[in-house]
Amino acid sequence: MLQRFLPVFAMTFFISLFVVLMQFLWRTIDDLVGKGLSIDVLGELFFYAALTFVPTALPLAVLLASLMTFGNLGEKFELTAMKASGVSLFKIMRPLIVLMVCISIGAFFFQNNLLPIAQSKMWTLLFSVRQKSPEVEIPERSFYDQIPNMNLYVEHKNPETGMLYDMIIYDVTNGLDNSRVILADSGKFSFTEDKTRLFLHLYNGEMFENLRDNSMGASSSRYMPFRRENFSDKQIYFAFDANFNRMDEGGMRSQYIGQNISQLRRSIDSISAQVDSVGGIYADELKRAPVMGIGLRRAIPGGAYTHTRERLRAEDIDLDSVFSAPTPSMAKTYLTQALSMAKRQRQEYEFRSLALNDQAKLMRRHDIELQRKFTLSFACIIFFFIGAPLGAIIKKGGLGTPLVVSVLLFIFYFIVDNAGYKMARDGKAEVWEGIWLSTIVLLPLGVFFTYKAVGDSAVFNVDAYTALLRRLTGREQPRALELKEMVMTEVQPEHALAMLEAEAAEERRVRAILAGRPRWRQRFAWKTASGLNAGLNNLVDYMSNSRDPQVINLLNRYPFRATPARLADIEETTRQLTEKFSTKNATEDKA
């Protein structure tokens, strides 16, 4: 089993990892193109990205590999042969179960020890790439704005020499008020040796520059001075760092994505203590703070007062005195000031609540990362117990059916997992509930498929589900009996009449039991109709050998399964068949 499983698992793992890496590439392609990055930088970025996406690719690889392995065994009847020789499914799966346990243990240590380092390096490198200045590649007949504080227009250029012709440059390095406009017949860009400054060599042009001083008021803006310069050869330097500068990894390692379990627990404890401390301080200040400049006081023994909100004496504050101001304008002023003060206090408390919410959200992020250290291991085991039994049930090998089933199951897992993550992140559910939601949902599915595979149940039998749906909706499949070309046993009228009389007697007995019961209680008493169904099936089996087309048509009116709603149809069909065979029996007696 290991020889069958391991090559397939290795192949599916690298295929899954390649797919998620391509998705990462399409998301970050805009940050990578046009930066002049070297091959070693790109290789390093994709290496760390591959390590980061192992938790996404590993469960999918386990699911697909187990489906393909057991699907191939079932398709070639090897699984049937092993079961026929007395080997149970669990014994067949035993080596792979041990392997899955080892993979799960390795996945846990990978999540705890290697993944934080890989994530820190990947995001540090990606942020460094995003901050790198793009290569200067000037297009023709369009404005180029990738140089900071500059817009450049070139009519055409010489690709061999790099010379640019009919240039227009808008330089806003000193602000829009002191912008420069440069026109040149030709020019050429180059970098200094350290690649920190951009050198522009221009030929035959003009430069217009505003000379507005900040000390000049708005009244003098209509007389703004400017400077005009004609040149035949001009050299200009611009600050433009074209080097690739790596960021420090220390800041990323201190984030939740760069911490292991012990570090995450210390961070959670620290943030929780900080939130509790700050929240307690805010609560004490709110209790002691006066409202609208008036302290809330209550009398205590001894005549002293303490500022508290436990009880407010009505005689301490006379709100009507506000409206007893000397003039109505002063009363309006008091109310306006009180409203402004209330708005300021509200904004202050809202700001404090936002600060506490940010800390609580940061604590949830750390807790989410802590819980995810364990979910990958359980996901691998659950996906194995879904894929292996499912492959044994569907008995389809290769890449076709297993790939479709794996993708559908993984999409379902991804949707549930993402929904749980967002609920945990936003505080709409407990962190452990959101992060373990996908595991809780998929665990019964794995148990169900394993149970069905051990019992050799036909989970994907369409006829069984169709019959169940018909029973639930009350729509039975009609019978489709036809005249037989050759009959082994002739139908005897006397025996047919005896069976019809027995069926009629059983139908009357069932009617007597159900009589007087409401419809909803008839379903609970319907177990007594088992004899009716058995007799009905025996009757149809025997009379189906009849050579009379009318008898066959009457038999087709019988339902496959007797129900209270079909008792009238059964009674009428039995009556007509009785008359038919009674007439036939009388005719034979006369003959």
ZIRADA-V559123 format. One record per backbone hydrogen bond with DSSP energy under -0.5 kcal/mol. CO is the residue of the C=O (numbers start at 1). NH is the residue of the N-H. If there is no record, write none. Layout:
co:CO nh:NH
co:CO nh:NH
This chain:
co:1 nh:5
co:2 nh:6
co:3 nh:7
co:4 nh:8
co:5 nh:9
co:6 nh:10
co:7 nh:11
co:8 nh:12
co:9 nh:13
co:10 nh:14
co:11 nh:15
co:12 nh:16
co:13 nh:17
co:14 nh:18
co:15 nh:19
co:16 nh:20
co:17 nh:21
co:18 nh:22
co:19 nh:23
co:20 nh:24
co:21 nh:25
co:22 nh:26
co:23 nh:27
co:24 nh:28
co:25 nh:29
co:28 nh:31
co:28 nh:32
co:29 nh:32
co:29 nh:33
co:32 nh:35
co:34 nh:135
co:38 nh:42
co:39 nh:43
co:40 nh:44
co:41 nh:45
co:42 nh:46
co:43 nh:47
co:44 nh:48
co:45 nh:49
co:46 nh:50
co:47 nh:51
co:48 nh:52
co:49 nh:53
co:51 nh:54
co:53 nh:56
co:53 nh:57
co:54 nh:58
co:55 nh:59
co:56 nh:60
co:57 nh:61
co:58 nh:62
co:59 nh:63
co:60 nh:64
co:61 nh:65
co:62 nh:66
co:63 nh:67
co:64 nh:68
co:65 nh:69
co:66 nh:70
co:67 nh:71
co:68 nh:72
co:69 nh:73
co:70 nh:74
co:71 nh:75
co:72 nh:76
co:73 nh:78
co:73 nh:79
co:74 nh:77
co:77 nh:81
co:78 nh:82
co:79 nh:83
co:80 nh:84
co:81 nh:85
co:82 nh:87
co:83 nh:86
co:86 nh:88
co:88 nh:92
co:89 nh:93
co:90 nh:94
co:93 nh:97
co:94 nh:98
co:95 nh:99
co:96 nh:100
co:97 nh:101
co:98 nh:102
co:99 nh:103
co:100 nh:104
co:101 nh:105
co:102 nh:106
co:103 nh:107
co:104 nh:108
co:105 nh:109
co:106 nh:110
co:107 nh:111
co:108 nh:112
co:109 nh:113
co:109 nh:114
co:110 nh:114
co:110 nh:115
co:114 nh:118
co:115 nh:119
co:116 nh:120
co:117 nh:121
co:118 nh:122
co:119 nh:123
co:120 nh:124
co:121 nh:125
co:122 nh:126
co:123 nh:127
co:124 nh:128
co:125 nh:129
co:126 nh:130
co:127 nh:131
co:128 nh:132
co:129 nh:132
co:135 nh:137
co:142 nh:154
co:143 nh:145
co:144 nh:152
co:146 nh:148
co:147 nh:150
co:149 nh:172
co:151 nh:170
co:152 nh:144
co:153 nh:168
co:154 nh:141
co:156 nh:165
co:157 nh:159
co:158 nh:162
co:163 nh:158
co:164 nh:187
co:165 nh:155
co:165 nh:156
co:166 nh:155
co:167 nh:184
co:168 nh:153
co:169 nh:171
co:169 nh:182
co:170 nh:151
co:170 nh:172
co:171 nh:180
co:172 nh:175
co:176 nh:179
co:179 nh:210
co:180 nh:171
co:181 nh:208
co:182 nh:169
co:183 nh:206
co:184 nh:167
co:185 nh:166
co:186 nh:203
co:187 nh:164
co:188 nh:201
co:190 nh:199
co:192 nh:195
co:195 nh:242
co:195 nh:243
co:196 nh:240
co:197 nh:192
co:197 nh:199
co:198 nh:200
co:198 nh:238
co:199 nh:190
co:199 nh:201
co:200 nh:202
co:200 nh:236
co:201 nh:188
co:202 nh:234
co:203 nh:185
co:203 nh:186
co:204 nh:185
co:205 nh:231
co:206 nh:183
co:207 nh:229
co:208 nh:181
co:209 nh:227
co:213 nh:216
co:217 nh:220
co:218 nh:221
co:220 nh:223
co:221 nh:224
co:225 nh:211
co:227 nh:209
co:229 nh:207
co:231 nh:205
co:232 nh:204
co:234 nh:202
co:236 nh:200
co:238 nh:198
co:238 nh:240
co:240 nh:242
co:241 nh:133
co:243 nh:245
co:244 nh:246
co:248 nh:251
co:249 nh:253
co:250 nh:254
co:252 nh:255
co:255 nh:258
co:256 nh:259
co:260 nh:264
co:261 nh:265
co:262 nh:266
co:263 nh:267
co:264 nh:268
co:265 nh:269
co:266 nh:270
co:267 nh:271
co:268 nh:272
co:269 nh:273
co:270 nh:274
co:271 nh:275
co:272 nh:276
co:273 nh:277
co:274 nh:278
co:275 nh:279
co:276 nh:280
co:277 nh:281
co:278 nh:282
co:279 nh:283
co:280 nh:284
co:281 nh:285
co:282 nh:286
co:283 nh:287
co:284 nh:288
co:285 nh:289
co:290 nh:292
co:291 nh:294
co:293 nh:295
co:294 nh:291
co:295 nh:297
co:296 nh:308
co:297 nh:313
co:298 nh:306
co:300 nh:303
co:304 nh:300
co:306 nh:298
co:306 nh:308
co:311 nh:313
co:313 nh:316
co:313 nh:317
co:314 nh:317
co:317 nh:319
co:318 nh:321
co:319 nh:322
co:320 nh:323
co:321 nh:324
co:322 nh:325
co:327 nh:331
co:328 nh:332
co:329 nh:333
co:330 nh:334
co:331 nh:335
co:332 nh:336
co:333 nh:337
co:334 nh:338
co:335 nh:339
co:336 nh:340
co:337 nh:341
co:338 nh:342
co:339 nh:343
co:340 nh:344
co:341 nh:345
co:342 nh:346
co:343 nh:347
co:344 nh:348
co:345 nh:349
co:346 nh:350
co:347 nh:351
co:348 nh:352
co:349 nh:353
co:350 nh:354
co:351 nh:355
co:352 nh:356
co:353 nh:357
co:354 nh:358
co:355 nh:359
co:356 nh:360
co:357 nh:361
co:358 nh:362
co:359 nh:363
co:360 nh:364
co:361 nh:365
co:362 nh:366
co:363 nh:367
co:364 nh:368
co:365 nh:369
co:366 nh:370
co:367 nh:371
co:368 nh:372
co:369 nh:373
co:370 nh:373
co:371 nh:374
co:371 nh:375
co:372 nh:376
co:374 nh:378
co:375 nh:379
co:376 nh:380
co:377 nh:381
co:378 nh:382
co:379 nh:383
co:380 nh:384
co:381 nh:385
co:382 nh:386
co:383 nh:387
co:384 nh:388
co:386 nh:390
co:387 nh:391
co:388 nh:392
co:389 nh:393
co:390 nh:394
co:391 nh:395
co:399 nh:403
co:400 nh:404
co:401 nh:405
co:402 nh:406
co:403 nh:407
co:404 nh:408
co:405 nh:409
co:406 nh:410
co:407 nh:411
co:408 nh:412
co:409 nh:413
co:410 nh:414
co:411 nh:415
co:412 nh:416
co:413 nh:417
co:414 nh:418
co:415 nh:419
co:416 nh:420
co:417 nh:421
co:418 nh:422
co:419 nh:423
co:420 nh:424
co:421 nh:425
co:422 nh:426
co:423 nh:428
co:423 nh:429
co:424 nh:427
co:430 nh:434
co:431 nh:435
co:432 nh:436
co:434 nh:437
co:436 nh:440
co:437 nh:441
co:438 nh:442
co:439 nh:443
co:440 nh:444
co:441 nh:445
co:442 nh:446
co:443 nh:447
co:444 nh:448
co:445 nh:449
co:446 nh:450
co:447 nh:451
co:448 nh:452
co:449 nh:453
co:450 nh:454
co:451 nh:455
co:452 nh:457
co:453 nh:456
co:457 nh:459
co:458 nh:461
co:460 nh:462
co:461 nh:465
co:462 nh:466
co:463 nh:467
co:464 nh:468
co:465 nh:469
co:466 nh:470
co:467 nh:471
co:468 nh:472
co:469 nh:473
co:470 nh:474
co:470 nh:475
co:474 nh:476
co:490 nh:492
co:491 nh:493
co:492 nh:496
co:493 nh:497
co:494 nh:498
co:495 nh:499
co:496 nh:500
co:497 nh:501
co:498 nh:502
co:499 nh:503
co:500 nh:504
co:501 nh:505
co:502 nh:506
co:503 nh:507
co:504 nh:508
co:505 nh:509
co:506 nh:510
co:507 nh:511
co:508 nh:512
co:509 nh:513
co:510 nh:514
co:511 nh:515
co:514 nh:517
co:518 nh:521
co:518 nh:522
co:519 nh:523
co:521 nh:525
co:523 nh:526
co:525 nh:528
co:526 nh:529
co:527 nh:530
co:528 nh:531
co:529 nh:533
co:530 nh:534
co:531 nh:535
co:532 nh:536
co:533 nh:537
co:534 nh:538
co:535 nh:539
co:536 nh:540
co:537 nh:541
co:538 nh:542
co:539 nh:543
co:540 nh:544
co:542 nh:545
co:543 nh:546
co:547 nh:549
co:548 nh:552
co:549 nh:553
co:550 nh:554
co:551 nh:555
co:552 nh:556
co:554 nh:557
co:555 nh:558
co:556 nh:479
co:563 nh:566
co:564 nh:567
co:566 nh:570
co:567 nh:571
co:568 nh:572
co:569 nh:573
co:570 nh:574
co:571 nh:575
co:572 nh:576
co:573 nh:577
co:574 nh:578
co:575 nh:579
co:576 nh:580
co:577 nh:581
co:578 nh:582
co:579 nh:583
co:580 nh:584
co:581 nh:585
co:582 nh:586
co:583 nh:587
co:584 nh:588
co:585 nh:589
co:586 nh:590
co:587 nh:591
